Amino acid sequence: MADLTGEAKDGVLFLSFSIPSRNQDGSPVTNLAGFKIQKVCGTCIGGFEPFKDIRLTDTHGYTIVGGKLWVYDNDLRPGFEYVYRVIPYLETGVYSDPSNLYAIKWQTPPDAPRDVKATPEDGAVQLTWTAQGDRLYNVYRFEGDTYPLFPLNDKPLPPDTFTDRGLQNGRTYRYEVRAVIVDGGIRREGEGAVVSASPVDKTPPSPPKQLTVEKMDGAVALTWTPSPDIDILGYNVYRTDNGGTVKLNPQPIKETTFVDPRRGEHRYVSYFVTAVDNSGNESESSREAVIILKEKEY
């Protein structure tokens, strides 16, 4: 084991290392039981002391992601240097050689960002916050109850906004924005501010087509071809005459037919129809259909 390392994340120190799959002679590891993680305060008196005993049969105290085991240490004091090492052990009680040493001088991480907001968009969530000084930022998204170890952004963000795209409308997403200070090439990430938002559908549906109108017994009958979209709530019918344009139905109608019982006194009347989806978005109007209600008098 030679890749023990650490990261200042979420205001604490996360340690990670690869789980060995081969013995020193190249044979597969078949009876790995766990790891003893040791810690020493570099500026204190004394040697390595037990920090964590990780047994792979345990269901808590660590997480494994991408072949690496992760643990965290939140018992740190600013200005003190800490050194860690890991010793694997087998089910037979045999201990392997210690890993490489990882050392860090702990500094106070930055405070949580201020004024963090999550604004829902169509299939996306926009996150904004108040930038402070020369700090950078990481954005994390929770997946259920799983703690997010890795940010959505590839590298710390310099601006004060980030948009998470490709999301499902109507689903609630929870985010955490954390400030990062880069000092001598070392990133120190503080605790985050948590916000939530649900993307909303803002895309209008396709309009109805082939609107036809016909006079019938003092009324006007309308028919049209439905919108091809699958999330259609209903349709709105509009009439236009010399008095302006009015919507004839108080709520979207499910059918693709409509009867206007009021023909009015105007010679020409026109109609158009729109589609409304389940999110309340209204389409552009169909092609307008004009009907002559009164023949010209000579």
Secondary structure, DSSP 8 states (H G I E B T S, - for coil): ----EEEEETTEEEEEEE---B-TTS-B---EEEEEEEEEETTSSS--EEEEEEETT-SSS-EEETTEEEEEE----TT-EEEEEEEEEETTS-B------EEEE--------EEEEEEEETTEEEEEEE--TT-EEEEEE-BTTB---S-SSSS-B-SSEEEEES--TT--EEEEEEEEEEETTEEEEEEEEEEEE-----------EEEEEEEETTEEEEEEE--S-S-EEEEEEEEEETTEEEE--SS-BSSSEEEE----S-SEEEEEEEEEETTS-B------EEEE-S----
